[in-house]
Amino acid sequence: MNLYIRLLLAVLRGFFKPPMALTDTLQRTLRVWPNDIDINKHMNNGRYMTIADLFMLELCLRAKILIPAFKLGWKPMLGGNLVVYKKQLSMFEQYTAEFSICCLDENWTYFQYTFFNRAGEVVVTGYSKGAWVGRKGLVANAVIAEKLKVEPTTAPMPEAIRKWLEAEAHVLGKA
């Protein structure tokens, strides 16, 4: 992660903004800066993932689970992304990003993020999956709920995520 100022701001917001539930949607209006663009003069595709990481950090801080998880020896780990790039964002263009936890399975938490341009059009949308990793591997979501005293989402898994997981199994040779 090479966005130290944005990282610092996400941490500060995490500590000083009002608490959030894990089921809340985090929304922020941002701007494309010169260090966000690539040789095509638009926001680099990897930058969207970095921004989503910062949103995850802020949400975990504001939901009061990040520090207790660290104290238990758990670290967050990204397990994959399913991303669709529809439009581009140019330098200095303002955009809005939304980030939320979508659903869970036994070990993985699925996040949804969408970036909109000023006209409200979807620029990028997608899902990521993440998990907490302890000394013995992935920490089950039931253990997380118990130890961190959080109410996990019971939202059904969207068809898009089910299809993604099927494709992932084929890629990994587990189908």
Summary of the structure (lengths in Angstrom):
residues: 175
radius of gyration: 16.6
end to end distance: 33.3
largest distance: 47.3
contacts: 492
relative contact order: 0.17
helix: 35%
strand: 32%
